[in-house]
Amino acid sequence: MKYEIPIWEKSNLTLEEAAAYSGIGINKLRKISDNESCPFVLWVGSKRLIKRRKLDEYVERMYSI
């Protein structure tokens, strides 16, 4: 049995989920999260996950992306 958890309840999102959630393109998210000082990226091996709450905080502080 497979459970579907809504995006807004997940703490970490894939790039595709983060793009759908935030409205920011996958390529732009990838470019921003390549930076070592990115506050909302979590690396699990070579897999990149986006911390949803930190992404929300980051977007609120930014004037433009």
Backbone as a printed PyTorch tensor [residue, N CA C, xyz], in Angstrom:
tensor([[[  0.8480,  -1.1770,   0.0000],
         [  0.0000,   0.0000,   0.0000],
         [  0.8900,   1.2350,   0.0000]],

        [[  0.6240,   2.1600,  -0.9070],
         [  1.4290,   3.3710,  -1.0420],
         [  0.6110,   4.5720,  -0.5700]],

        [[  1.2360,   5.3790,   0.2900],
         [  0.5570,   6.5580,   0.8120],
         [  1.0210,   7.7920,   0.0640]],

        [[  0.0970,   8.6720,  -0.2450],
         [  0.4100,   9.9540,  -0.8780],
         [  0.3090,  11.0440,   0.1760]],

        [[  1.4020,  11.7330,   0.4140],
         [  1.4250,  12.8200,   1.3780],
         [  1.3760,  14.1280,   0.5980]],

        [[  0.4790,  15.0400,   0.9400],
         [  0.4050,  16.3240,   0.2310],
         [  1.7220,  17.0980,   0.3640]],

        [[  2.0690,  17.8420,  -0.6760],
         [  3.3300,  18.5940,  -0.7100],
         [  3.4440,  19.5340,   0.4800]],

        [[  2.3570,  20.2080,   0.8470],
         [  2.4260,  21.2040,   1.9290],
         [  2.6230,  20.5690,   3.3050]],

        [[  2.5560,  19.2420,   3.4080],
         [  2.8180,  18.5670,   4.6680],
         [  4.2100,  17.9380,   4.7240]],

        [[  4.9100,  17.9000,   3.5970],
         [  6.2520,  17.3140,   3.5620],
         [  7.2640,  18.3250,   4.0790]],

        [[  8.2960,  17.8410,   4.7470],
         [  9.3370,  18.7490,   5.2180],
         [ 10.4250,  18.9280,   4.1720]],

        [[ 10.6890,  17.9080,   3.3500],
         [ 11.6940,  17.9880,   2.2910],
         [ 11.0530,  17.6200,   0.9650]],

        [[ 11.3970,  18.3810,  -0.0700],
         [ 10.7970,  18.1990,  -1.3830],
         [ 11.8620,  17.9100,  -2.4280]],

        [[ 11.4970,  17.1640,  -3.4600],
         [ 12.3770,  17.0080,  -4.6090],
         [ 12.3310,  18.3190,  -5.3980]],

        [[ 13.2240,  18.4550,  -6.3720],
         [ 13.2160,  19.6750,  -7.1870],
         [ 11.8800,  19.8500,  -7.9090]],

        [[ 11.3330,  18.7680,  -8.4130],
         [ 10.0530,  18.8430,  -9.1300],
         [  8.9250,  19.2870,  -8.2070]],

        [[  8.8890,  18.7220,  -7.0020],
         [  7.8610,  19.1110,  -6.0320],
         [  8.0490,  20.5530,  -5.5970]],

        [[  9.2980,  20.9680,  -5.3640],
         [  9.5720,  22.3430,  -4.9370],
         [  9.1840,  23.3350,  -6.0280]],

        [[  9.4100,  22.9760,  -7.2780],
         [  9.0260,  23.8530,  -8.3800],
         [  7.5110,  24.0010,  -8.4520]],

        [[  6.7920,  22.9000,  -8.2940],
         [  5.3260,  22.9520,  -8.3160],
         [  4.7960,  23.7270,  -7.1180]],

        [[  5.4150,  23.5610,  -5.9810],
         [  4.9830,  24.2170,  -4.7350],
         [  5.2340,  25.7190,  -4.7740]],

        [[  6.4100,  26.1300,  -5.2520],
         [  6.8130,  27.5310,  -5.1490],
         [  6.5400,  28.3560,  -6.4020]],

        [[  6.4210,  27.6950,  -7.5430],
         [  6.2580,  28.4360,  -8.7910],
         [  7.5890,  28.8880,  -9.3760]],

        [[  8.6820,  28.4760,  -8.7810],
         [ 10.0290,  28.7750,  -9.2800],
         [ 10.4590,  27.5860, -10.1270]],

        [[ 11.0620,  27.8470, -11.2670],
         [ 11.4490,  26.7850, -12.1820],
         [ 12.5090,  25.8510, -11.6100]],

        [[ 12.5270,  24.6330, -12.1300],
         [ 13.4900,  23.6280, -11.6760],
         [ 14.9180,  24.0880, -11.9140]],

        [[ 15.1820,  24.6540, -13.0830],
         [ 16.5480,  25.1040, -13.3880],
         [ 16.9930,  26.2240, -12.4610]],

        [[ 16.0960,  27.1390, -12.1280],
         [ 16.4360,  28.2320, -11.2170],
         [ 16.6970,  27.6920,  -9.8090]],

        [[ 15.8700,  26.7590,  -9.3470],
         [ 16.0900,  26.1400,  -8.0360],
         [ 17.4260,  25.4000,  -8.0110]],

        [[ 17.7380,  24.7100,  -9.1050],
         [ 19.0080,  23.9840,  -9.1780],
         [ 20.1740,  24.9630,  -9.1220]],

        [[ 20.0690,  26.0860,  -9.8440],
         [ 21.1360,  27.0900,  -9.8660],
         [ 21.3380,  27.7100,  -8.4790]],

        [[ 20.2600,  28.0700,  -7.8130],
         [ 20.3490,  28.6740,  -6.4780],
         [ 20.9150,  27.6750,  -5.4710]],

        [[ 20.4670,  26.4230,  -5.5420],
         [ 20.8670,  25.4390,  -4.5440],
         [ 22.2450,  24.8290,  -4.8100]],

        [[ 22.8800,  25.1540,  -5.9270],
         [ 24.2520,  24.7030,  -6.1820],
         [ 25.2470,  25.4100,  -5.2690]],

        [[ 24.8830,  26.5880,  -4.7950],
         [ 25.7510,  27.3690,  -3.9220],
         [ 25.9050,  26.6570,  -2.5700]],

        [[ 27.1330,  26.5760,  -2.0660],
         [ 27.3740,  25.8940,  -0.7830],
         [ 26.6630,  26.5500,   0.3910]],

        [[ 26.4370,  27.8540,   0.3200],
         [ 25.8050,  28.5610,   1.4340],
         [ 24.2810,  28.6230,   1.3110]],

        [[ 23.7140,  27.8560,   0.4080],
         [ 22.2570,  27.8470,   0.2250],
         [ 21.5910,  27.3250,   1.4990]],

        [[ 20.6760,  28.1040,   2.0860],
         [ 20.0870,  27.7200,   3.3760],
         [ 19.0050,  26.6500,   3.2860]],

        [[ 18.5030,  26.3530,   2.0850],
         [ 17.3640,  25.4410,   1.9980],
         [ 17.6340,  24.1320,   1.2600]],

        [[ 18.9020,  23.8340,   0.9830],
         [ 19.2070,  22.5740,   0.2970],
         [ 19.7200,  21.5400,   1.2900]],

        [[ 19.3330,  20.2840,   1.0670],
         [ 19.7900,  19.1550,   1.8700],
         [ 20.2840,  18.0920,   0.9010]],

        [[ 21.5540,  17.7370,   1.0090],
         [ 22.1290,  16.7130,   0.1420],
         [ 22.0700,  15.3770,   0.8480]],

        [[ 21.4760,  14.3950,   0.2120],
         [ 21.4450,  13.0200,   0.6990],
         [ 22.2140,  12.2120,  -0.3400]],

        [[ 23.5080,  12.0420,  -0.0930],
         [ 24.3800,  11.4680,  -1.1110],
         [ 24.4680,  12.4600,  -2.2570]],

        [[ 24.0570,  12.0350,  -3.4370],
         [ 24.0410,  12.9560,  -4.5800],
         [ 22.6360,  13.4770,  -4.8690]],

        [[ 21.6610,  13.0840,  -4.0410],
         [ 20.2830,  13.5290,  -4.2240],
         [ 20.0740,  14.8660,  -3.5220]],

        [[ 19.4670,  15.8040,  -4.2290],
         [ 19.2120,  17.1410,  -3.7040],
         [ 17.7610,  17.2380,  -3.2510]],

        [[ 17.5550,  17.5850,  -1.9870],
         [ 16.2190,  17.8250,  -1.4570],
         [ 16.1220,  19.2710,  -1.0000]],

        [[ 14.9470,  19.8250,  -1.0880],
         [ 14.7000,  21.2190,  -0.7210],
         [ 13.9090,  21.2380,   0.5820]],

        [[ 14.4340,  21.9580,   1.5780],
         [ 13.7470,  22.1130,   2.8630],
         [ 12.6120,  23.1210,   2.6610]],

        [[ 11.3810,  22.6410,   2.7380],
         [ 10.2120,  23.4510,   2.3830],
         [ 10.0890,  24.7220,   3.2240]],

        [[ 10.2090,  24.6100,   4.5380],
         [ 10.0420,  25.7870,   5.4040],
         [ 11.1460,  26.8180,   5.1620]],

        [[ 12.3770,  26.3330,   4.9810],
         [ 13.5000,  27.2430,   4.7130],
         [ 13.3360,  27.9130,   3.3540]],

        [[ 12.7860,  27.1950,   2.3710],
         [ 12.5210,  27.7840,   1.0580],
         [ 11.4860,  28.8970,   1.1950]],

        [[ 10.4410,  28.6660,   1.9850],
         [  9.4200,  29.6940,   2.2140],
         [ 10.0460,  30.9460,   2.8280]],

        [[ 10.8990,  30.7650,   3.8310],
         [ 11.5580,  31.8990,   4.4820],
         [ 12.4600,  32.6350,   3.4950]],

        [[ 13.1930,  31.8940,   2.6880],
         [ 14.1020,  32.4770,   1.7020],
         [ 13.3310,  33.3330,   0.6930]],

        [[ 12.2310,  32.7960,   0.1860],
         [ 11.4270,  33.5120,  -0.8130],
         [ 10.8180,  34.7780,  -0.2120]],

        [[ 10.4000,  34.7220,   1.0520],
         [  9.8300,  35.9020,   1.7030],
         [ 10.8450,  37.0310,   1.8500]],

        [[ 12.1190,  36.6890,   2.0510],
         [ 13.1650,  37.7030,   2.2360],
         [ 13.6340,  38.3080,   0.9130]],

        [[ 13.4980,  37.5890,  -0.1780],
         [ 14.0470,  38.0310,  -1.4650],
         [ 13.1390,  39.0570,  -2.1390]],

        [[ 13.7800,  39.9890,  -2.8070],
         [ 13.0410,  40.9610,  -3.6240],
         [ 12.8590,  40.4130,  -5.0260]],

        [[ 13.9080,  39.7860,  -5.5610],
         [ 13.8250,  39.1550,  -6.8660],
         [ 14.7200,  37.9310,  -6.8730]],

        [[ 14.3740,  37.0010,  -7.7320],
         [ 15.1550,  35.7650,  -7.8350],
         [ 15.6290,  35.6130,  -9.2620]]])
